[in-house]
Amino acid sequence: MKQIIQDLKNGQTILEEVPAPGVGYGQVLIQTTRSLVSLGTERMLVEFGKANFIQKARQQPDKVKQVLDKVKTDGLKPTLDAVFNKLGQPLPLGYCNVGRVIAVGKGVDEFKVGDRVASNGPHAQVVSVSKNLAAKIPDNVSDEEAAFTVIGAIGLQGIRLANPTLGETVVVIGLGLIGLMTAQLLQANGCTVIGFDYDEAKVKLAQDLGITAVNPADGTDQVHFVESFTEGIGADSVIITASNKSNEIISQAAKMSRKRGRIVLIGVIGLDISRADFYEKELTFQVSCSYGPGRYDDNYEQKGQDYPIAFVRWTEKRNFETILHSIANRNINVEKLITERIDLSNYDQIYGNMSGSRSIASILVYDEDIKEWNRNVSLNKNSFEGQNGVIGIIGAGNFTSAMILPSLKKNGANLKFIASSGGLSGTTLAKKYGVSTSTTDYKEILADKYVDIVFITTRHNSHAKMVGEVLASGKHVFVEKPLALSNDELNEIVEMYNSQSKTINVGFNRRFAPLALKMKQLLGKGNTPMNIIATMNAGFIPSNSWVQDMEVGGGRIIGEACHFIDLCTFLAGSKVVSVCMNAMGTNPSDNTDNASILLKYENGTNAVINYFANGSKAYSKERIEVFSEERVLILDNWRKLSGYGFKNFSSASSPQDKGHSEQFRRLIEIVQNGGAPIISFDEIVNTTRASFGAIESLKNNSWVSI
């Protein structure tokens, strides 16, 4: 299928061929018939993509600071690699989609195949969206009209925050697409509306829609106009839908407001606010968030958990429905807002000169005659006949693009498949790294006769299930940590592993880092107990991140601290027999990310893992200290190893290397030529159970035997 994307690295807007998405739990699959180009938002993305690196940096000063901090801790090359990896990920454009449902996922009852729906899907021939981000279209609303649903909901949410009442005067600053729809909705609500814009064509269109619209370019003073129009009272509310860096807009909005008036910002403007302007009138200022309550809440948008209507009357989905009903009842006129209708194949007529466009609304028209959609896209004709070590990858997120694929490519891996849920990220990576096929159906990988090993780099809650499926298909598996999220899942994997001959490998890469291997060499092969202190200055992750969701990510102890359990096991040369964890705070939760883990090993080794999220980014992210036989080793951030008490060794340095490349080199060699797993399965299971034990210990406030 075709999808419009923005390349952030070279600035091109591309109509890309990608595999059609599948439909997941709580989702609807939609074949697009129309989509609306949001010239304001999409123009900003396109212009950002076309900007050079210096211009991009100026637009994102906060990101520049993050980059500089990363240079200090990680070094220049890893930082540049991370930046270029991020810029190499294209942006899907569009969020005003209309089409017909062609499939529904489990857990969806309100839609059926054939329904016409509006959603926030991108400019793509097929889209898969959550049931809470789609709404049925009334019979008397055309597909073109319904394409205005999401844009209208953005304006409607701003109105709901302003909370206007019948007869109030509301000023709309900026009469672009959102501004014109906002003004019409306010009129339908019984408000007197004044609109301002410097574009004469938009002012004329607003006037044709019955709005009192003024172009300040003709010399009209906006504040005086509002004062005169309201007989000295001022505007009850001001809704700003403009996009301009000037601070003058917010200043004028305050000056034209009545005492205790309300100002709501939907657009993007300068916000250097004068205290005097707001203080004297006791003005209220609020920024509106997109389509309404539920936006950016994974529980609502991804898991389909609706808010109870008695407590949250208007959600983003209910705002969608309100806009559609307003169009159906002819309370707002969107037909007059359409400037042009363009076939999807001619998309460049819109995006080629977006910065100079005078359009209000552009509608993309899609081919409705296509009945079948391919979930695979073949990108090259590489032959895998007679080859060993052929790889299929499930998951195309940041970790795959930043770590997995560069390391595999460096080791000359035979890459046949990459699977992603939406198709775009997988296709982008397939092109970059020479993967033969991009797919949205990972079971194609399991069924392929040439694939020997499957890499799983999806979210943590899918790992155990997919590991079982890969083993059942008769293939080796490499899974990013963690292997599982519970002992029940782990027990099922152990049972399956013991009943077949393929290997399970987990992404415990730290033990393969050059300086970790050097530490092991220096410590020797004896079974002498030692003391290990491993500190991870992990950094803050918001509580609403999927990693922090115990059902999806398992929390950071199970999901990330397991790296250090494995590293301690490697250095100790022994297995964990018991674990105890204490966390910061008077009543810490299961998903704590500020904790100390104490490990006891069979050979008497004592290890402490300090996993902290409240430290400074200026400090080293990872540090290992080993005390053994009157000797000390200190590894600082995988860049420098210092030794004390060793003959003929005092220090060693290395480019920051956490072992991914060496791990995959060994893994490919074993799959191609046979041999023992790169990490014994018993060690993998022991490390995984130790991470579960840490959480159990915190709950029970006691040691847990492994």
C-alpha positions as CSV (number, residue, x, y, z in Angstrom):
1,M,0.0,0.0,0.0
2,K,1.0,3.7,-0.3
3,Q,1.6,6.0,2.6
4,I,2.8,9.7,2.8
5,I,5.9,10.2,5.0
6,Q,8.3,13.0,5.8
7,D,12.0,12.2,5.8
8,L,13.5,14.3,8.6
9,K,17.1,13.7,7.3
10,N,16.8,15.0,3.7
11,G,13.5,16.9,4.0
12,Q,11.7,15.0,1.3
13,T,8.0,14.2,1.4
14,I,7.6,10.7,0.0
15,L,4.8,8.4,-1.1
16,E,6.2,5.2,0.3
17,E,5.3,1.6,-0.6
18,V,4.8,-0.2,2.7
19,P,3.0,-3.4,3.8
20,A,-0.6,-3.0,4.9
21,P,-1.0,-3.2,8.7
22,G,-2.9,-5.9,10.5
23,V,-5.6,-5.4,13.0
24,G,-4.8,-5.9,16.7
25,Y,-6.8,-6.3,19.9
26,G,-9.2,-3.3,20.3
27,Q,-8.5,-2.0,16.8
28,V,-10.3,-1.4,13.6
29,L,-8.7,-1.8,10.1
30,I,-9.9,0.9,7.7
31,Q,-9.5,1.2,3.9
32,T,-9.1,4.9,3.3
33,T,-11.4,6.8,0.9
34,R,-10.5,10.4,1.8
35,S,-8.0,12.2,4.1
36,L,-7.7,15.9,4.8
37,V,-4.3,17.6,4.8
38,S,-3.9,19.8,7.8
39,L,-1.8,22.6,6.2
40,G,-0.9,24.2,9.5
41,T,0.4,21.2,11.4
42,E,1.8,19.4,8.4
43,R,3.5,22.5,7.0
44,M,5.5,22.8,10.3
45,L,6.6,19.1,10.0
46,V,7.5,19.5,6.4
47,E,9.5,22.7,7.0
48,F,11.2,21.2,10.0
49,G,12.2,18.2,7.8
50,K,13.7,20.6,5.1
51,A,15.6,22.6,7.6
52,N,19.4,21.9,8.0
53,F,20.9,20.6,11.2
54,I,21.6,24.1,12.6
55,Q,18.1,25.2,11.9
56,K,16.6,22.1,13.5
57,A,18.8,22.6,16.6
58,R,17.6,26.2,16.9
59,Q,14.0,25.0,16.8
60,Q,14.6,22.5,19.6
61,P,16.9,24.0,22.2
62,D,15.8,21.5,24.9
63,K,16.9,18.6,22.6
64,V,20.3,20.3,22.0
65,K,20.9,20.4,25.8
66,Q,20.1,16.6,26.0
67,V,22.6,16.0,23.2
68,L,25.3,17.9,25.0
69,D,24.6,16.1,28.2
70,K,24.9,12.8,26.4
71,V,28.2,13.8,24.8
72,K,29.6,14.3,28.3
73,T,28.6,10.9,29.6
74,D,28.6,8.7,26.5
75,G,31.1,10.4,24.1
76,L,30.8,12.0,20.8
77,K,30.3,9.1,18.4
78,P,27.6,7.2,20.4
79,T,25.7,10.6,20.7
80,L,26.0,11.3,17.0
81,D,24.9,7.8,16.2
82,A,21.8,8.3,18.4
83,V,21.0,11.6,16.8
84,F,21.3,10.4,13.2
85,N,19.3,7.3,14.1
86,K,16.5,9.5,15.4
87,L,16.6,11.7,12.3
88,G,16.5,8.6,10.1
89,Q,13.1,7.6,11.4
90,P,10.5,9.1,9.0
91,L,7.3,10.7,10.2
92,P,3.9,9.5,9.0
93,L,1.9,12.5,7.9
94,G,-1.8,13.1,8.4
95,Y,-4.3,12.6,11.1
96,C,-7.7,13.2,9.4
97,N,-8.8,10.0,7.9
98,V,-12.0,8.6,6.5
99,G,-12.8,5.1,5.2
100,R,-14.6,1.9,5.5
101,V,-13.9,-0.8,8.0
102,I,-12.5,-3.9,6.4
103,A,-11.6,-5.9,9.7
104,V,-12.2,-5.6,13.4
105,G,-10.0,-6.9,16.2
106,K,-11.0,-8.8,19.2
107,G,-12.6,-6.7,21.9
108,V,-14.3,-4.4,19.4
109,D,-18.1,-4.5,19.5
110,E,-19.2,-1.1,18.3
111,F,-17.9,-1.4,14.7
112,K,-18.5,-4.0,11.9
113,V,-17.0,-4.6,8.5
114,G,-18.5,-2.0,6.0
115,D,-19.0,0.8,8.5
116,R,-17.9,4.2,7.3
117,V,-15.7,5.8,10.0
118,A,-13.6,8.9,10.7
119,S,-10.4,8.5,12.6
120,N,-7.0,10.1,13.3
121,G,-5.3,7.6,11.0
122,P,-2.5,8.9,8.7
123,H,-2.4,9.5,4.9
124,A,-2.3,5.8,4.0
125,Q,-4.4,3.5,1.9
126,V,-5.0,1.3,4.9
127,V,-4.9,2.3,8.6
128,S,-5.3,0.5,11.9
129,V,-6.5,2.6,14.8
130,S,-7.8,2.0,18.3
131,K,-11.6,1.8,18.6
132,N,-11.5,4.9,20.8
133,L,-10.0,6.9,18.0
134,A,-12.7,6.2,15.4
135,A,-16.3,7.3,15.1
136,K,-19.2,6.1,12.8
137,I,-20.2,8.6,10.1
138,P,-23.9,9.5,9.9
139,D,-25.6,8.5,6.6
140,N,-26.2,12.1,5.5
141,V,-22.5,13.1,5.9
142,S,-20.2,12.5,2.9
143,D,-16.7,11.1,3.2
144,E,-15.3,14.5,2.2
145,E,-17.3,16.2,5.0
146,A,-16.3,13.6,7.5
147,A,-12.6,14.2,6.8
148,F,-13.0,17.4,8.9
149,T,-13.9,15.4,12.0
150,V,-10.5,15.4,13.8
151,I,-9.7,19.0,12.9
152,G,-13.1,20.0,14.2
153,A,-12.5,18.1,17.4
154,I,-9.4,20.2,18.0
155,G,-11.4,23.4,17.8
156,L,-14.2,21.9,19.9
157,Q,-11.9,21.0,22.7
158,G,-10.7,24.6,22.9
159,I,-14.3,25.7,23.0
160,R,-15.1,23.3,25.8
161,L,-12.2,24.7,27.9
162,A,-13.4,28.3,27.2
163,N,-16.9,27.2,28.3
164,P,-18.8,29.9,26.5
165,T,-22.5,30.5,27.3
166,L,-25.4,31.7,25.1
167,G,-24.9,35.3,24.1
168,E,-21.3,35.7,25.0
169,T,-18.8,37.4,22.6
170,V,-15.8,35.2,21.7
171,V,-12.8,36.3,19.6
172,V,-11.1,33.8,17.4
173,I,-7.5,34.9,16.5
174,G,-6.4,33.0,13.3
175,L,-8.9,32.0,10.7
176,G,-7.2,29.0,9.2
177,L,-8.9,25.7,9.0
178,I,-9.2,25.2,12.8
179,G,-10.1,28.8,13.3
180,L,-12.9,28.7,10.8
181,M,-14.4,25.6,12.2
182,T,-14.1,26.9,15.7
183,A,-15.9,30.1,14.8
184,Q,-18.7,28.1,13.2
185,L,-19.1,25.9,16.3
186,L,-19.2,29.0,18.5
187,Q,-22.0,30.4,16.3
188,A,-23.9,27.2,16.6
189,N,-23.5,27.5,20.4
190,G,-25.3,30.9,20.3
191,C,-22.2,33.0,20.7
192,T,-21.3,36.3,18.9
193,V,-18.0,35.6,17.1
194,I,-15.3,38.1,16.0
195,G,-12.5,36.7,13.9
196,F,-9.1,38.2,13.0
197,D,-6.7,37.1,10.3
198,Y,-4.1,38.8,8.1
199,D,-5.1,36.7,5.1
200,E,-7.8,38.5,3.1
201,A,-9.1,35.4,1.5
202,K,-9.7,33.7,4.8
203,V,-11.4,36.9,6.2
204,K,-13.7,36.9,3.1
205,L,-14.5,33.2,3.6
206,A,-15.3,33.8,7.3
207,Q,-17.6,36.7,6.4
208,D,-19.4,34.4,3.8
209,L,-20.0,32.1,6.7
210,G,-21.7,34.8,8.7
211,I,-18.7,35.6,11.0
212,T,-17.7,39.2,11.9
213,A,-14.2,39.0,10.4
214,V,-11.5,41.7,10.2
215,N,-8.1,41.9,8.5
216,P,-5.8,44.0,10.8
217,A,-3.6,44.6,7.8
218,D,-6.1,47.3,6.7
219,G,-5.2,49.4,9.7
220,T,-7.9,48.2,12.2
221,D,-6.7,48.1,15.8
222,Q,-7.9,44.7,17.1
223,V,-8.2,45.8,20.7
224,H,-10.2,48.9,19.9
225,F,-12.4,47.0,17.5
226,V,-13.4,44.5,20.2
227,E,-13.9,47.2,22.8
228,S,-16.2,49.2,20.4
229,F,-18.1,46.1,19.3
230,T,-18.8,45.0,22.9
231,E,-19.6,48.6,24.0
232,G,-16.5,48.7,26.3
233,I,-17.0,45.3,27.9
234,G,-14.4,43.3,26.1
235,A,-14.5,39.7,24.9
236,D,-15.8,37.1,27.2
237,S,-13.3,34.6,25.7
238,V,-10.5,34.6,23.3
239,I,-9.5,31.4,21.5
240,I,-6.2,31.6,19.7
241,T,-5.8,29.3,16.7
242,A,-3.0,31.2,15.0
243,S,0.6,29.9,14.5
244,N,3.1,32.7,15.0
245,K,6.2,33.2,17.2
246,S,5.2,36.7,18.1
247,N,4.4,37.5,21.8
248,E,2.1,40.3,20.5
249,I,-0.8,37.9,20.0
250,I,-1.1,36.9,23.7
251,S,-0.7,40.5,24.7
252,Q,-3.5,41.6,22.5
253,A,-5.7,38.7,23.6
254,A,-5.3,39.9,27.2
255,K,-6.0,43.5,26.3
256,M,-9.2,42.7,24.4
257,S,-10.6,40.5,27.1
258,R,-13.1,41.6,29.7
259,K,-12.3,41.5,33.4
260,R,-12.0,37.8,34.5
261,G,-12.2,36.7,30.8
262,R,-10.9,33.4,29.5
263,I,-8.1,32.9,27.0
264,V,-7.5,29.4,25.4
265,L,-4.6,28.6,23.2
266,I,-5.1,26.0,20.5
267,G,-2.3,27.2,18.1
268,V,1.4,27.9,18.6
269,I,2.5,31.4,19.6
270,G,5.1,33.2,21.6
271,L,4.2,33.1,25.3
272,D,6.2,35.8,26.9
273,I,3.3,37.0,29.0
274,S,3.0,40.4,30.7
275,R,1.9,39.9,34.3
276,A,0.3,43.3,34.3
277,D,-2.0,42.3,31.4
278,F,-3.3,39.3,33.3
279,Y,-3.1,40.5,36.9
280,E,-5.3,43.6,36.6
281,K,-8.1,41.7,34.9
282,E,-7.7,38.4,36.7
283,L,-7.6,36.6,33.4
284,T,-7.6,32.8,33.0
285,F,-5.3,31.3,30.4
286,Q,-5.3,27.6,29.4
287,V,-3.6,25.6,26.7
288,S,-5.9,23.1,24.9
289,C,-4.6,19.6,24.3
290,S,-5.5,18.2,20.9
291,Y,-8.8,16.4,20.5
292,G,-9.8,16.2,24.2
293,P,-9.7,14.0,27.3
294,G,-8.0,10.6,26.5
295,R,-5.3,12.1,24.3
296,Y,-1.9,10.7,25.0
297,D,-3.3,8.3,27.6
298,D,-2.3,4.8,26.5
299,N,-5.0,3.2,28.7
300,Y,-7.6,5.1,26.7
301,E,-6.0,5.2,23.2
302,Q,-4.2,1.9,23.0
303,K,-6.0,-0.3,25.6
304,G,-9.5,1.0,24.8
305,Q,-10.4,1.8,28.3
306,D,-13.2,4.5,28.0
307,Y,-13.7,7.1,30.7
308,P,-17.1,6.8,32.5
309,I,-19.5,9.3,30.9
310,A,-20.9,10.4,34.3
311,F,-17.4,11.7,35.3
312,V,-15.8,12.6,31.9
313,R,-18.7,13.8,29.6
314,W,-16.5,14.6,26.7
315,T,-13.6,12.5,25.5
316,E,-11.8,12.7,22.1
317,K,-14.1,10.0,20.6
318,R,-17.2,11.8,21.9
319,N,-15.8,15.0,20.5
320,F,-15.4,13.2,17.1
321,E,-19.0,12.2,17.3
322,T,-20.2,15.7,18.2
323,I,-18.5,17.1,15.1
324,L,-20.0,14.5,12.8
325,H,-23.5,15.2,14.3
326,S,-22.9,19.0,13.9
327,I,-22.1,18.4,10.2
328,A,-25.1,16.1,9.8
329,N,-27.4,18.7,11.3
330,R,-25.8,21.4,9.1
331,N,-24.7,23.5,12.1
332,I,-21.4,23.9,10.4
333,N,-20.5,24.1,6.7
334,V,-17.3,22.4,5.8
335,E,-18.0,22.2,2.0
336,K,-17.0,25.8,1.6
337,L,-13.6,25.2,3.2
338,I,-12.4,22.7,0.6
339,T,-9.9,24.4,-1.7
340,E,-8.8,21.4,-3.8
341,R,-9.2,17.7,-4.3
342,I,-6.1,15.8,-5.3
343,D,-5.6,12.1,-6.1
344,L,-3.2,10.4,-3.6
345,S,-0.7,9.7,-6.5
346,N,-0.5,13.5,-7.1
347,Y,0.3,14.3,-3.5
348,D,3.2,16.5,-4.5
349,Q,0.8,19.1,-5.8
350,I,0.1,19.8,-2.2
351,Y,3.4,19.1,-0.5
352,G,5.7,20.4,-3.2
353,N,4.9,24.0,-2.4
354,M,3.3,23.8,1.0
355,S,5.1,26.9,2.4
356,G,3.6,29.1,-0.3
357,S,0.1,27.5,-0.4
358,R,-3.0,29.6,0.1
359,S,-5.3,26.6,0.5
360,I,-7.7,26.3,3.3
361,A,-8.3,22.5,3.1
362,S,-6.9,20.0,0.6
363,I,-8.6,16.6,0.3
364,L,-6.7,13.6,-0.8
365,V,-8.8,11.1,-2.8
366,Y,-8.0,7.3,-2.7
367,D,-8.6,4.4,-5.1
368,E,-11.6,2.6,-3.6
369,D,-11.5,-0.4,-6.1
370,I,-8.6,-2.2,-4.5
371,K,-10.0,-5.3,-2.6
372,E,-6.8,-7.1,-1.4
373,W,-3.8,-5.7,0.5
374,N,-0.4,-7.2,0.6
375,R,1.2,-7.4,4.1
376,N,4.6,-8.1,2.6
377,V,6.9,-5.8,0.6
378,S,9.9,-7.3,-1.2
379,L,12.8,-4.9,-1.3
380,N,15.5,-7.0,-3.0
381,K,15.9,-10.4,-4.7
382,N,18.5,-11.9,-2.5
383,S,18.7,-15.7,-2.6
384,F,18.9,-17.6,0.7
385,E,19.1,-21.0,-0.9
386,G,21.7,-23.1,1.0
387,Q,22.6,-20.4,3.5
388,N,22.8,-20.9,7.2
389,G,22.1,-18.3,9.9
390,V,19.3,-16.6,8.0
391,I,17.6,-14.1,10.3
392,G,14.1,-12.7,10.7
393,I,13.4,-9.8,13.1
394,I,10.1,-9.2,14.8
395,G,10.1,-5.5,16.0
396,A,11.3,-2.4,14.4
397,G,11.5,0.1,17.2
398,N,14.3,2.4,18.5
399,F,16.4,-0.4,19.9
400,T,16.3,-2.4,16.7
401,S,17.3,0.6,14.6
402,A,20.0,1.9,17.0
403,M,21.6,-1.4,18.3
404,I,20.3,-4.6,16.7
405,L,20.5,-3.9,13.0
406,P,23.9,-2.0,13.0
407,S,25.5,-4.8,15.0
408,L,24.0,-7.5,12.8
409,K,25.1,-5.7,9.6
410,K,28.6,-5.2,11.0
411,N,28.8,-9.0,11.4
412,G,27.6,-9.7,7.9
413,A,24.3,-11.3,8.9
414,N,21.9,-12.7,6.3
415,L,18.7,-10.6,6.9
416,K,15.6,-11.9,5.2
417,F,12.7,-10.4,7.2
418,I,11.8,-7.6,9.4
419,A,8.3,-7.3,10.9
420,S,6.6,-4.2,12.3
421,S,3.0,-3.6,13.3
422,G,2.4,-0.6,11.1
423,G,4.8,-1.4,8.2
424,L,6.5,1.9,7.9
425,S,9.3,1.5,10.5
426,G,10.1,-2.0,9.2
427,T,10.3,-0.9,5.6
428,T,12.5,2.1,6.5
429,L,15.0,-0.2,8.3
430,A,14.8,-2.8,5.6
431,K,15.9,-0.3,3.0
432,K,18.7,1.0,5.2
433,Y,20.1,-2.3,6.2
434,G,19.4,-4.5,3.1
435,V,16.7,-6.7,4.6
436,S,14.9,-8.5,1.8
437,T,11.3,-8.3,3.0
438,S,9.3,-6.0,5.2
439,T,6.1,-7.5,6.7
440,T,3.3,-6.7,9.1
441,D,2.6,-10.4,9.7
442,Y,5.3,-11.9,11.9
443,K,4.0,-15.4,11.3
444,E,5.4,-15.1,7.7
445,I,8.8,-15.3,9.4
446,L,7.9,-18.4,11.4
447,A,6.6,-20.2,8.3
448,D,9.6,-19.3,6.1
449,K,11.8,-22.4,5.3
450,Y,15.0,-20.4,5.1
451,V,14.9,-18.5,8.4
452,D,17.1,-20.2,11.0
453,I,16.8,-17.7,13.9
454,V,14.2,-15.2,14.9
455,F,15.1,-12.0,16.8
456,I,12.3,-10.7,19.0
457,T,12.6,-7.0,19.9
458,T,8.9,-6.2,20.7
459,R,7.4,-4.8,23.9
460,H,8.1,-7.0,26.9
461,N,4.6,-8.5,27.4
462,S,4.8,-10.2,24.0
463,H,8.2,-11.9,24.5
464,A,7.1,-15.2,26.2
465,K,4.3,-15.9,23.8
466,M,6.5,-15.2,20.7
467,V,9.4,-17.3,22.1
468,G,7.0,-20.2,22.4
469,E,5.8,-19.7,18.8
470,V,9.3,-19.5,17.4
471,L,10.4,-22.7,19.2
472,A,7.2,-24.4,18.0
473,S,8.2,-23.4,14.4
474,G,11.5,-25.2,14.8
475,K,13.8,-22.1,14.8
476,H,16.4,-20.7,17.2
477,V,15.3,-17.6,19.0
478,F,17.0,-14.4,20.3
479,V,14.8,-12.3,22.5
480,E,15.6,-8.9,23.9
481,K,15.4,-9.0,27.7
482,P,13.4,-9.9,29.6
483,L,12.6,-13.4,28.6
484,A,9.3,-13.3,30.5
485,L,7.3,-11.2,32.9
486,S,6.2,-13.9,35.3
487,N,7.3,-17.3,36.7
488,D,4.3,-18.9,35.0
489,E,5.4,-17.6,31.6
490,L,9.0,-18.7,32.4
491,N,7.9,-22.2,33.5
492,E,6.1,-22.7,30.1
493,I,9.2,-21.6,28.2
494,V,11.4,-24.0,30.3
495,E,9.0,-26.9,29.6
496,M,9.0,-26.2,25.9
497,Y,12.8,-25.6,25.7
498,N,13.4,-29.0,27.3
499,S,11.2,-30.8,24.8
500,Q,13.0,-29.6,21.6
501,S,16.5,-29.0,20.3
502,K,16.7,-25.3,19.4
503,T,18.4,-22.6,21.4
504,I,17.1,-19.6,23.3
505,N,19.3,-16.6,23.6
506,V,18.5,-13.4,25.5
507,G,19.9,-9.9,25.0
508,F,22.2,-9.9,28.0
509,N,24.9,-8.1,26.1
510,R,27.0,-6.5,28.9
511,R,29.0,-9.7,29.5
512,F,30.2,-9.5,25.9
513,A,31.6,-6.0,26.1
514,P,35.4,-5.8,25.6
515,L,36.0,-4.4,29.1
516,A,33.7,-6.9,30.7
517,L,35.7,-9.7,29.0
518,K,38.9,-8.1,30.2
519,M,37.5,-8.0,33.8
520,K,36.7,-11.7,33.6
521,Q,40.2,-12.5,32.3
522,L,41.8,-10.6,35.1
523,L,39.7,-12.2,37.8
524,G,40.7,-15.6,36.5
525,K,38.8,-18.9,36.3
526,G,38.7,-19.8,40.0
527,N,35.6,-20.1,42.1
528,T,36.7,-17.6,44.7
529,P,33.9,-15.4,46.2
530,M,34.1,-11.7,45.6
531,N,32.2,-8.5,46.3
532,I,30.6,-6.7,43.4
533,I,28.9,-3.3,43.3
534,A,27.1,-2.4,40.1
535,T,25.5,1.0,39.9
536,M,23.1,2.1,37.1
537,N,22.4,5.8,36.9
538,A,19.4,4.8,34.8
539,G,17.8,8.3,34.5
540,F,14.2,9.3,34.8
541,I,11.4,7.7,32.7
542,P,7.8,9.1,33.1
543,S,5.4,6.9,35.0
544,N,3.1,6.7,32.0
545,S,5.8,5.1,29.8
546,W,5.0,1.5,28.7
547,V,8.2,0.3,30.4
548,Q,6.7,1.4,33.7
549,D,3.4,-0.5,33.1
550,M,3.8,-3.8,35.0
551,E,1.5,-5.6,32.5
552,V,3.3,-4.3,29.4
553,G,6.9,-3.5,30.3
554,G,7.2,-5.3,33.7
555,G,8.8,-2.3,35.3
556,R,12.5,-1.3,35.1
557,I,13.8,-3.9,37.6
558,I,12.5,-6.9,35.5
559,G,13.0,-5.1,32.2
560,E,16.4,-3.5,32.7
561,A,18.1,-4.3,36.0
562,C,18.3,-7.9,34.8
563,H,21.2,-6.8,32.6
564,F,23.3,-6.3,35.8
565,I,22.1,-9.5,37.4
566,D,23.5,-11.3,34.4
567,L,26.7,-9.3,34.4
568,C,27.3,-10.1,38.1
569,T,26.6,-13.8,37.4
570,F,29.1,-13.7,34.6
571,L,31.8,-12.1,36.8
572,A,31.1,-14.3,39.8
573,G,31.0,-17.5,37.7
574,S,28.2,-18.8,39.8
575,K,24.4,-18.8,40.1
576,V,22.1,-16.6,42.3
577,V,20.7,-18.6,45.3
578,S,18.8,-15.8,47.0
579,V,17.8,-12.1,46.5
580,C,16.6,-9.2,48.6
581,M,15.6,-5.8,47.3
582,N,14.9,-2.5,49.2
583,A,13.5,0.5,47.4
584,M,13.6,4.3,48.1
585,G,10.5,5.7,49.8
586,T,8.3,4.9,52.7
587,N,5.9,2.7,50.7
588,P,7.6,1.8,47.3
589,S,5.5,0.2,44.6
590,D,6.3,-2.9,42.5
591,N,7.5,-0.8,39.5
592,T,10.1,1.2,41.5
593,D,13.1,2.4,39.7
594,N,15.1,3.5,42.7
595,A,16.2,0.3,44.5
596,S,19.2,-1.7,45.7
597,I,19.3,-5.4,45.0
598,L,21.4,-7.7,47.1
599,L,22.4,-11.1,45.5
600,K,23.8,-14.1,47.2
601,Y,25.6,-16.6,45.0
602,E,26.4,-20.3,45.3
603,N,30.1,-19.7,45.6
604,G,29.7,-17.1,48.3
605,T,29.9,-14.0,46.1
606,N,28.0,-11.0,47.3
607,A,26.7,-8.5,44.8
608,V,24.8,-5.3,45.2
609,I,23.0,-3.7,42.3
610,N,22.1,0.0,42.8
611,Y,19.5,0.8,40.2
612,F,18.7,4.5,40.5
613,A,16.5,6.9,38.4
614,N,17.1,10.0,40.4
615,G,20.7,10.8,39.6
616,S,22.3,13.5,37.4
617,K,22.8,12.8,33.7
618,A,26.2,14.4,34.0
619,Y,27.4,11.4,36.0
620,S,28.4,8.1,34.4
621,K,25.4,5.9,33.5
622,E,26.9,2.6,34.5
623,R,29.7,1.7,36.9
624,I,31.0,-1.7,38.1
625,E,33.3,-2.3,41.1
626,V,34.8,-5.7,41.9
627,F,36.7,-6.5,45.1
628,S,38.5,-9.8,45.1
629,E,41.7,-11.3,46.7
630,E,43.1,-7.8,47.6
631,R,42.5,-6.6,44.1
632,V,40.0,-4.0,42.8
633,L,38.6,-3.5,39.4
634,I,36.5,-0.4,38.5
635,L,34.7,-0.1,35.2
636,D,33.5,3.4,34.3
637,N,30.7,3.7,31.8
638,W,32.2,1.0,29.5
639,R,34.9,3.4,28.5
640,K,37.6,2.9,31.1
641,L,38.7,0.0,33.2
642,S,41.1,0.6,36.2
643,G,42.8,-2.1,38.2
644,Y,44.4,-2.0,41.6
645,G,46.6,-4.8,42.9
646,F,47.1,-6.6,39.6
647,K,50.5,-7.4,38.2
648,N,51.1,-5.9,34.7
649,F,47.7,-4.2,34.6
650,S,46.6,-0.8,35.7
651,S,44.1,0.5,33.2
652,A,42.5,-0.1,29.8
653,S,40.2,2.0,27.7
654,S,37.7,1.3,24.9
655,P,35.2,3.2,22.8
656,Q,31.9,2.9,24.6
657,D,30.9,-0.7,23.7
658,K,28.3,-2.6,25.6
659,G,28.9,-5.8,23.8
660,H,26.1,-6.0,21.2
661,S,28.4,-6.6,18.2
662,E,30.4,-9.3,19.9
663,Q,27.2,-11.0,21.2
664,F,25.7,-11.2,17.7
665,R,29.0,-12.3,16.2
666,R,29.1,-15.3,18.5
667,L,25.4,-15.9,18.0
668,I,25.6,-16.0,14.2
669,E,28.6,-18.3,14.3
670,I,26.8,-20.8,16.5
671,V,23.7,-20.8,14.4
672,Q,25.7,-21.2,11.2
673,N,28.2,-23.8,12.5
674,G,26.5,-25.3,15.6
675,G,27.8,-25.3,19.1
676,A,26.7,-24.4,22.7
677,P,24.5,-21.3,23.3
678,I,26.4,-18.1,24.0
679,I,24.8,-18.0,27.4
680,S,23.6,-21.2,29.1
681,F,19.9,-21.6,29.3
682,D,20.2,-22.4,33.1
683,E,22.0,-19.0,33.6
684,I,19.3,-17.2,31.6
685,V,16.5,-18.8,33.7
686,N,18.4,-18.1,37.0
687,T,18.9,-14.4,36.1
688,T,15.2,-14.1,35.1
689,R,14.0,-15.7,38.3
690,A,16.3,-13.5,40.3
691,S,14.6,-10.4,38.8
692,F,11.2,-11.8,39.7
693,G,12.5,-12.6,43.2
694,A,13.6,-9.0,43.7
695,I,10.1,-7.8,43.2
696,E,8.7,-10.5,45.5
697,S,11.3,-9.6,48.1
698,L,10.1,-6.0,48.0
699,K,6.5,-7.0,48.5
700,N,7.3,-9.4,51.4
701,N,10.1,-7.5,52.9
702,S,12.3,-10.6,53.1
703,W,14.9,-12.7,51.3
704,V,13.6,-14.8,48.5
705,S,15.3,-18.1,47.5
706,I,15.8,-18.7,43.8
